[in-house]
């Protein structure tokens, strides 16, 4: 063992001195491997952090999600859902294998302090589930099971950040009362700084009063135990369900009991129950996508390794006389092989260190993403697991590269290699030559084609997504929300008074063009399902699914939504009950085709409405069409409890937003504005996932193309250098320069065409796996495939031009004299 280690260290020292004498070769090889290892390790750190890293709780292995895969009547596809209230009650009463059953969700609230009010994004969670995780608070206690019982005292558990930022890190905060949403609430504890469960991330998540997109709850309140519905004859709601499996009970045992006591859904509905690890379920929506990208960066690593192998072979070719002399003097092939492996291993380890630096940088860049893009974003980091992965990957790469390249070098025939003419004269003895592998170049070209085609599909998909007309003008539009406490604003009159004063104050700010409010943001309109009557006649087809939204005057002008016919709301349209409505063109097309909508009367739910205008369609999301929508004046009770303000400005939106917040504070210091943002920024955040996918795939494709062309260039350059004597003789005998150039070009184009055919076949298979990530582009998109082929052929000609030109510049006299 000692002798082996001494031999290995001696080989590494010799290799190190050899690489120092060839700095250009060493730097190019290390950078190539650093790119491949860095990209692979970065994606691995994401995959591990999202899918495999254990949740940071003492009893995380016992936390499961109860998933009910439901098929609704007349619906072709099942969907994953939670449980009904009845099913929750059944589990609470009869499931002896579970310690706790419950749910969690978003629970925003306003914290009112003596001088300011702030909007906090809290988490509502079943106390038994939170207690079961086993996390100990910094102060006080966590939530207990009795806190979820009906009639329990209103309490709150604070996050460390909230305690430090807003409450001055008071050690006596436990058992004091704070004003949370206008209600005195007793503080029972403060959780550790590292505790951020459950994640509140979603594409529609709101910003807090500080303007931060933060997915960690700023406080926790208990969800009350589920009660069996009384007299519920109609629909039902499915709630996300979680449970703590008892210690010593397997998930399979718990799942069997849950199925036996859970109870069924209403007639016509079918379901399948399973208990899955909460960690697995959190990462499940992204698991397929992450694995696709892991495969993609692995192809980059393959390309990088191929290039280094060919660089080592080309270098060995320049040392073939040295190797031949050593073998003639008695050096064994095993010795030559071992030195080659040591050289490749050293290069790979240094490249792995560079790859680690790349991974650190890219992981830091990932942290600026909106939280909904990557679940468990905080858990994506470089730790001992990732470092061990880098080390293992570097060693495996080094061994693979070293074995292949050193094995080719060790096959050199020492006696034949000492004869210069045999060595340089061409193909008289294949063992006298060490050629870079054309097969490996074909492999890396095929891999580059797969990555380029995938990148083209994703980039084209994102471009089409970004080009979708949302129906309104986001540039110069900003929005924020205010929540009016019912204790201070008990009726619509007081809420309208606040709104009018707010709209007037903001409208007077410099640069503000128009102001309006609504009861909802730009997405997430409620959907009704009722019979629709037009002029007293019911629309055939039963219940109609129609979106509805309450808006204030100037709503369409502020959003720059064209009024196609009629008018929008005015201030004098206010009434105790909504009587007028503006419809969109999707509603008019579906229900009033061929008839003028203005003046027609419709009845939907308990609304009796007269159509006064038709607005152009708007989209909640770019990937959704315009749906039939009713816009009503925000008049009936319940509207404007939460006001979404829209402001059109010609000034810097951030400056206008700060001024608008000051207006809110001046009107009522106890009302906290929140979720303030430039609408362009909101749209950018909502499309962050496809943007990230297209950017990553583009970078992967560009790196793969660059490395593949460098590899092709290297093979052709070696070929020209090794055939200097041949080209000299041919040109001395009168061969035309263009024919010599074409011979070199033909070799490069031939290798490229083979790699292109193989790569296009692989691309078609890979594109099928990307189908769920594409918008407006099919997996077999001809333009993407044709564009990839054209780009590859063009870059191939560029990569081949310099070696082919070099072949025609050979001076026959110099070439013959060199022999």
C-alpha positions, 0 to 999 in steps of 0.5 A, a space after each residue: 500500500 505504501 509503495 503504491 501511494 509513493 508511486 502515485 505521488 511520484 507520478 503526480 509530481 512528474 505530471 505536475 512538472 510536465 503540465 507546467 512546461 505546457 501551460 497553454 495545454 493545461 489551462 485549456 484542459 482545466 477550463 474545459 473540464 471546469 465548465 463541464 463539471 461546474 454546470 453538472 454540479 450546479 444542476 446537481 445541487 439544485 436537484 439534491 436541494 429540491 428533491 433529496 435534501 431532508 427537510 430540516 426538522 427532527 421528525 421530518 421523516 414522519 411528515 407525509 402528505 395525504 394525496 387523493 387522486 380524484 376523477 370528477 364526473 364527466 372529466 377525462 383526466 384525474 387530478 391530485 387533491 386533498 381531503 374534504 371536511 368530512 374526511 378530515 373529521 374521519 381521520 381525526 376520530 379514527 386514524 390511530 396510526 397518525 399523531 396529527 392530521 391537518 393542513 396549512 395555507 397562507 394567512 396574511 394579516 396586518 400588524 398594527 404598532 403604535 407608530 406604523 402598521 405593516 402587512 405580514 405574510 403568515 402561515 395558518 397551520 394545524 397546531 398538531 402538525 407543527 408541534 409534531 415536527 419537533 422544532 423548539 422555539 427560541 422563546 416560549 412555546 410552539 403551537 399545541 394541539 389544544 390551540 386548534 380546538 374550537 373556542 381556543 384563545 387567539 394566539 400567534 407564534 412569531 418568526 425570528 425575523 418579525 420579532 427582531 424587525 418589528 418588535 425590537 427583539 423583546 425578551 418579554 414578548 411572550 404572553 403579551 398581546 399584539 394587534 393582529 388584523 385589528 384583534 388583540 392576539 397573545 404571543 406564545 413564542 418565537 421560532 428559530 431564524 432557520 425555521 421557514 416552514 411551510 413555504 408560501 411560494 406560488 406564482 401569485 404570492 404577495 409582497 409584504 409591506 417592505 416590498 419583499 417576495 418572501 416565502 417564509 411565514 412571518 408568523 403562524 396561527 393555528 387552524 381550528 380542528 375540522 368540524 363535520 359539515 351540518 346540512 351541507 347538501 351541495 358541493 364540497 371543498 378539497 383541502 391540502 392534507 398533511 399528517 404525522 405518522 406515529 413513531 414505529 408505524 410504517 407509511 404502508 400501515 398508515 396508508 392502509 388504515 387511512 384508506 379504510 377510515 377515510 370515507 368516500 366522495 359524493 356519488 359520481 366521484 372516484 378517488 385513489 388515496 396514497 401517503 407520500 413523503 412531504 419532501 417528495 411531494 414538494 419537489 414533485 411538480 419540478 422533478 421531471 424538469 430538473 432531471 431533463 436539465 441534469 441530463 442536458 448538463 451531463 451532455 456538456 460534461 461528455 463534450 468537455 471530456 471528449 475535448 480533453 481526451 483529444 487534447 491529450 491524444 494530440 499532445 501524446 502525438 507530439 511526444 511520440 518519439 519521446 515515448 518510443 525512446 522510453 519504451 525502447 529503453 525498457 519503460 513498460 506499457 503499464 508505466 506509460 498508462 499510469 502516468 497518463 492516468 495521473 496526468 488526466 486525474 490531476 487535470 480533472 481534480 483542478 478542473 473540479 476545483 474550478 467547477 466548485 467555484 462556478 457552482 458557488 457563483 451560480 448558486 448565489 445567482 439562483 437566490 435572486 429568483 422569485 421563490 416560486 420558481 424553485 421550491 426549497 430555494 434556501 436548501 440549494 447550496 454547496 455543502 459536504 454532499 455537493 463537495 463529495 459529488 464534485 470530488 467523486 465526479 472529478 475522480 471518475 472523469 479523470 480516470 475515464 479520460 486517463 484510461 482512454 487516452 493513455 491506453 491509446 498512447 501505450 499502444 505505440 510501437 516503440 521500434 517503428 516510431 523511431 523511424 521518422 519517415 514511417 512515423 510521419 509518412 502517413 499510414 504505413 504503420 497504425 501503431 506508430 501514430 496517435 490520432 485524436 478520435 474522430 468517433 469522439 468528435 461525432 459523439 460531441 457534435 451529436 450531443 451539441 445538436 441535442 442541446 441546441 435543438 432543445 434550447 431552440 425549442 425553449 427559447 422560441 417557446 419563451 419568445 412566443 409566451 412573452 409576445 402574447 398580448 395580455 389585453 392591457 398595457 403594463 408599461 407605466 402601470 403599478 399596483 398595490 393593495 390595502 386591506 381595510 379592517 372591518 372594525 374601522 371600515 364596517 360597511 361599503 360607505 366607509 370603505 368608499 369614503 376611504 377609497 375616494 380619498 385615496 384615489 384623489 390623493 394618488 391622482 394628485 401626485 406628479 406624473 399620475 395619469 389615472 387611478 382606479 381600484 378593483 376587488 381583485 388583482 390582474 389574475 385570479 378572478 372568481 369563477 361562478 357556475 350558474 344558469 345564465 339568462 339573456 333577456 329572460 331566456 336561459 342559455 342552453 347547456 346548463 350552468 355557465 362558468 363565467 368570471 366576475 370582477 368588481 371594479 371602480 370608475 376609470 378601471 379600463 382607462 387606467 389599464 389601457 383596455 379598449 372599450 369596444 362598444 358602449 362605455 365604462 363605469 362612472 362615479 354615478 353608477 354606484 348603487 347599493 346593489 349592482 345593476 350594470 355590467 361591462 362584459 368582455 368580447 369573449 362573453 359577447 362572442 359566446 352568448 350574444 353572437 350577431 346581436 348588439 350587447 348594449 342595453 341587453 339584460 342578463 341574469 346570473 346568480 342573484 344579479 340582474 344586470 344591464 349591459 352598458 359596455 363591451 371591453 376588449 379581452 384580457 388574459 389572467 395569464 399568457 398561456 390562458 385565453 380570454 374567458 367570458 367575464 363580467 365587470 361590475 361596479 364595486 358596490 355590493 357588500 364585501 367588495 373593497 374590503 381588500 382594495 387593489 389599486 392601479 396607477 398609470 404614471 409617466 414617472 418612475 414607477 418606484 418613485 410613484 409607488 413610494 409616494 402612493 404609500 405615503 398617501 395611504 399612511 397620511 389617510 390612515 396610519 393603521 392601514 398598511 399598503 402591501 404587494 406593491 410592484 411595477 406591473 412589468 416586474 410582476 409579469 417578469 416574475 410570473 414568467 420567471 420559470 420559462 425565462 430560466 428554462 430558456 436561459 439555461 438551455 441557451 447557455 448549455 447549447 452555446 457552450 456545447 456548440 463552442 466546445 464541439 467546434 473547438 474539438 472539430 477544429 483540433 482534430 482537423 488541425 492535427 490532421 493537417 499537421 500530421 500530413 504536412 509531408 503529404 500535402 507538400 508532395 501533392 502541391 509540389 506535383 501541381 495539386 491545386 490549392 482549392 482541391 487540397 482545401 476541399 479535402 480538409 473541409 470534406 473531412 470536417 463536413 463529413 464528421 459533422 453530417 454524421 454527428 448531425 444525423 445522430 443528434 437530430 434523431 436524439 433531439 426528436 426523442 429529447 423534445 418529447 420530454 420537453 413538451 410540458 415546458 413548451 408554449 406555442 411550439 410543438 416538440 417536432 417544430 421544423 423551424 427549430 430543427 432546421 435552425 439547429 442544422 443550419 447553425 451547426 453547418 455554418 459553424 462547422 465551415 468556420 471551424 474547418 476554414 482555418 485548418 483547411 487554409 493552413 493546408 494550402 499555405 504549406 510551402 512544398 520546399 519547407 515541407 519536404 526539407 522537414 522530412 
